[in-house]
Amino acid sequence: MTTTVRYDDVEVGTELPEQTYPVRRLDLIRYAGASGDFNVIHWNERVAKSVGLPGVIAHGMLTMAEAGRLVTDWVGDPGAIVEYGVRFSAPVVVPDDDQGAEIVVSGKVTEKRGDNQVVIAITARSGGVKVLARSTAVVRLA
Amino acid sequence: MAINRDLLGRVYRSPEPYEVTRGKIREFADAIQDPNPVYRDTAEAKAAGYADVIAPPTFPIIMGMEAAGQAVTDPELRLDFSMVVHGDQRFRYSRPLQAGDVVTTVTTISDIKVLGGNELITLESEISTLAGEHVVTSVNMLVVRGGAAQGEK
């Protein structure tokens, strides 16, 4: 597959359009089942609070998946990702209501490399708090 | 209780191969709410140049977590799992996983260190086809909260 973004059209500083992804309790249950991560802190408020968390928190890997979607939607071909890494800097707290939490993701090209590769720095926030830090994706463009 | 440093470099092999299926990929794509057709529609995936539907970039965490589970439950490691949180996650791809892949995972404890009162353990999992083709490496850093409190620095 070829990417929809061309290497020559991208500059250092090119921004990926900001996206907002909602995360509700049901989404955590669904992700637990699909991923096999049934850690209790992602679905049980009582246990989450007993280990010092403010409440039920989203799987870090769900946040990583949403942030990755910002990149794959922009680049057009999910197979163009060469490397993708994140640091989980704060939990996404998901309240027990119909709105849940929101993860706001943005990205910016920070480096152009050889072999048509670019480095994208990713930022993710929830409730005004930075939930991913030092997060980058390396993608190979057309 | 501190992690047993003697286990640095220990290698774990997945007890059995993992078969990547269309149904599991679709289930995972639904769970991350990603409507991309290359995860769901074989014709779309073929039109995009793939042999079958491909898996989203974070799908290999299924194998990565299985592997991490093997390591963290190793009694010789002496790790208190109730204090573990996911610190960093990184993937290095040779290509996307796709439906029909049958893969095995070889995991190495690549680093153990102290940061503040915590211990950090890094697990590096190489995910390859049965034929030996590298597909993706998952690097998983776990934080053991308070792990260094009573341990040696």
HADDOCK unambig.tbl for C-alpha pairs under 7 A between the chains (distance, minus, plus):
assign (segid A and resid 1 and name CA) (segid B and resid 48 and name CA) 4.39 0.50 0.50
assign (segid A and resid 1 and name CA) (segid B and resid 49 and name CA) 5.01 0.50 0.50
assign (segid A and resid 27 and name CA) (segid B and resid 31 and name CA) 6.69 0.50 0.50
assign (segid A and resid 30 and name CA) (segid B and resid 31 and name CA) 5.46 0.50 0.50
assign (segid A and resid 31 and name CA) (segid B and resid 31 and name CA) 4.89 0.50 0.50
assign (segid A and resid 31 and name CA) (segid B and resid 32 and name CA) 6.80 0.50 0.50
assign (segid A and resid 34 and name CA) (segid B and resid 27 and name CA) 6.01 0.50 0.50
assign (segid A and resid 34 and name CA) (segid B and resid 28 and name CA) 5.19 0.50 0.50
assign (segid A and resid 34 and name CA) (segid B and resid 31 and name CA) 6.41 0.50 0.50
assign (segid A and resid 35 and name CA) (segid B and resid 28 and name CA) 6.85 0.50 0.50
assign (segid A and resid 35 and name CA) (segid B and resid 62 and name CA) 5.73 0.50 0.50
assign (segid A and resid 36 and name CA) (segid B and resid 62 and name CA) 6.92 0.50 0.50
assign (segid A and resid 62 and name CA) (segid B and resid 32 and name CA) 6.45 0.50 0.50
assign (segid A and resid 65 and name CA) (segid B and resid 32 and name CA) 6.42 0.50 0.50
assign (segid A and resid 65 and name CA) (segid B and resid 58 and name CA) 5.88 0.50 0.50
assign (segid A and resid 66 and name CA) (segid B and resid 32 and name CA) 6.72 0.50 0.50
assign (segid A and resid 78 and name CA) (segid B and resid 56 and name CA) 6.93 0.50 0.50
assign (segid A and resid 78 and name CA) (segid B and resid 57 and name CA) 6.97 0.50 0.50
assign (segid A and resid 79 and name CA) (segid B and resid 95 and name CA) 6.36 0.50 0.50
assign (segid A and resid 79 and name CA) (segid B and resid 96 and name CA) 5.48 0.50 0.50
assign (segid A and resid 82 and name CA) (segid B and resid 92 and name CA) 6.05 0.50 0.50
assign (segid A and resid 82 and name CA) (segid B and resid 93 and name CA) 5.13 0.50 0.50
assign (segid A and resid 83 and name CA) (segid B and resid 91 and name CA) 5.59 0.50 0.50
assign (segid A and resid 83 and name CA) (segid B and resid 92 and name CA) 4.47 0.50 0.50
assign (segid A and resid 83 and name CA) (segid B and resid 93 and name CA) 5.96 0.50 0.50
assign (segid A and resid 84 and name CA) (segid B and resid 90 and name CA) 5.61 0.50 0.50
assign (segid A and resid 84 and name CA) (segid B and resid 91 and name CA) 5.29 0.50 0.50
assign (segid A and resid 84 and name CA) (segid B and resid 92 and name CA) 6.69 0.50 0.50
assign (segid A and resid 85 and name CA) (segid B and resid 89 and name CA) 5.55 0.50 0.50
assign (segid A and resid 85 and name CA) (segid B and resid 90 and name CA) 3.83 0.50 0.50
assign (segid A and resid 85 and name CA) (segid B and resid 91 and name CA) 6.15 0.50 0.50
assign (segid A and resid 86 and name CA) (segid B and resid 88 and name CA) 5.71 0.50 0.50
assign (segid A and resid 86 and name CA) (segid B and resid 89 and name CA) 5.50 0.50 0.50
assign (segid A and resid 86 and name CA) (segid B and resid 90 and name CA) 6.31 0.50 0.50
assign (segid A and resid 87 and name CA) (segid B and resid 87 and name CA) 5.92 0.50 0.50
assign (segid A and resid 87 and name CA) (segid B and resid 88 and name CA) 4.32 0.50 0.50
assign (segid A and resid 87 and name CA) (segid B and resid 89 and name CA) 6.54 0.50 0.50
assign (segid A and resid 88 and name CA) (segid B and resid 87 and name CA) 5.49 0.50 0.50
assign (segid A and resid 88 and name CA) (segid B and resid 88 and name CA) 6.04 0.50 0.50
